[in-house]
Amino acid sequence: MTTHGTAEEARDGGADEQLPFDVFARSCPSREILGHVTGRWGALTLGALSEDTLRFNELRRRVDGVSEKMLSQTLHALERDGLVHREAQPTNPPRVDYRLTPLGQEITERLMGLIELLEVRMPDMLTARRAYDAEQA
């Protein structure tokens, strides 16, 4: 829970009531943004952009398995949330670059810590899965 703003301010455009954002509250806008950041395609897109500024097709190749439609929807959501900057170059053919905003960089640094921890601890999680599956059989 944070006090950088309130759920009421987000809903009403600036209310006097000072309720902190609470991702566990159904109506809090932080819940939707958490979904954008931690959903499979959001997390992978942010992670890919942590490496470099990328064009759409470069991102699509880096985020193996994402469809063009899903990547487009993901980028729109992350751009709307202020995490990704889209820059269209007036060239022929048009060139569009995507990069993290400063806010996107801050959030992605924390996200990458989780991703790196998962990758390092995969042997332990795979062992746990095998043990669980064996008990269920």
Secondary structure, DSSP 8 states (H G I E B T S, - for coil): -EEEEEHHHHHHTS-S---EE-TTSTT-HHHHHHHHHHSHHHHHHHHHHTT--EEHHHHHHHSTT--HHHHHHHHHHHHHTTSEEEEEE--SS-EEEEEE-HHHHHHHHHHHHHHHHHHHTHHHHHHHHHHHHHHH-
